Amino acid sequence: MNLDPFDDLDRWFDWPVSSWLGGPVLKMSSGFTPAVDVWQDENNVYAQCPLPGVDPKDVKVSVENDVLTIEGKSERKTEVDEKNYYRREVRYGAFHRAVALPAAVNGDKAKAEFENGVLKVTVPKEERVKPKTIKVQVKSSKK
């Protein structure tokens, strides 16, 4: 019995799409979407993303407009015939994840470390200029 509702969705994305169109069978490469934990303290926003088996040289991290983007690729090192799999949950291929951060940050000072298969990102918070409130003066018009 299949208890994972996403298995069917994953299989649908791996379906040979071009066969629907009567052309040669081309399999879509869906890659995977890594999980990301995000939290903050007084001074920083932190993100942690497990990327087991991924070479840190294949990971790109960027912060723009208070959005953290993690992208890269993971390649399978061993060859196993597709039909011999009993269950296949480990994903390979390209990945991309963009996460809106919970506070204004200074992306230029972001730091990323890769340790034991886990990407750790620290981004300092940035205090944005607060809107200036202008008092409206009322003048009476006398004729």
N, C-alpha and C positions, 0 to 999 in steps of 0.2 A: 504494500500500500504506500502510495506517495504522499508524504505529509508536508512536503515543501511546495507551496503554491507557485514559487518562482521557477521551479524546475520546468514546468510546462512552458512558461514564458521564455525561458532561456532556450529551450528546444525550438520554439517558434522562430526566434531570431537566428538560429543556426540552420533553418530550413533552406534547401536549395531554391532560392528565389527565382532564378532565371528559368527554372523548369515550368513555372506558372506561365511564362511568356512564350513557351515553346522553343526556347533557345538552349544552348549548351548549359549544363548544370554548373553553376558557380556558387560556392558556399560563402555566405556572409561571415565576416570575422567580427564578432561582437566584443572581444576583449573582456574587460571587467571594470567594475567600479569599486575602488577601495573604500573601506569605512574610514571615517575621520571623527575623532573626538576633539571638541573645541571647548575651552574654558578660559576664564580670565581672573586676574587679580587686580589690585590697584594700579599697577604700572604696565602690565603686559597682557597680551592675548596669546594663548598657547594652542597648538594643534598637534595631535599625534595620529599617525597613520601607519598601521602595520602593512609592510610590503615584503613579506618573506620570499626569499628566492630572487628578489629584484636586485640588479646591480645598481648601486648608488649613482654610477656614471650615466645610467639611463633614466634618471629622474630629474625633472625640471620643476622648480618651485618659483612662483611669482606672486607678488601682492600688488594689486592695482585697484584703486577706488574702493578700498576696504573689503576686497574680495581676495581670498587665498585660492590660488590655482595650483594643483599638483597634477603633473602629467608625466608619462613615460611609457616604457614597454617592458614586458617580461617575456622571455623566450624559453621554450621547453628544451631541455638539454638532452633528454633521451627520446628515442623513437619507439612508440608502441602503436601497433596497428589499431585504428579506431574501433574496429569490430570486436576486439578482444577486451575492451573496457567493460567492467561490470557496473561501475558508477564513476562518473567523472565530475568532480566538484572543484578541483583546482583549476583556476582560470589562467590563461596565458594570452598574450597579445598586448595591444595598446590600452592604456587607461588614461582617464581624464576625470578630474574632480574639481569643481569650483564651489567654494563655500563662502557665503557672506559672513563677515566677522561681526561680532556683537558690539563693537565700538570703533571709533575712528582710530586709525593706526598710521604709523610712519613706516611704510613699506620699504623705504630706502635703508632702514636700520634692522630689517628682518634677518634672523639667523636660522639656518637649517642644519640639523645634525642627523646622521644616520647611524644608529647603534643597534646591533643584534636584530636586524631586520625591521626596525621601527624608525620611521621618519619623525623627527621632533622639530617643530617650527616655533620660534618665539618672535613675536612682533610687538615692539613697544607701542603703547597707546600714545595718541597725539591729541592735545587739547586744541580743539578748533575754536576759531574766533566766534565768540558769542554774538548773536544779533544785537545791535544797539537799539535800545528803545528810545524813541523820540517823543517827547511830550508835545501834544498838539495844543497850541495856544488859541484861545477863542477871542476874536476881536468883535466888538459890537460895531455895527455900522449905523451911525447917526446921520440923519439928513437935515 
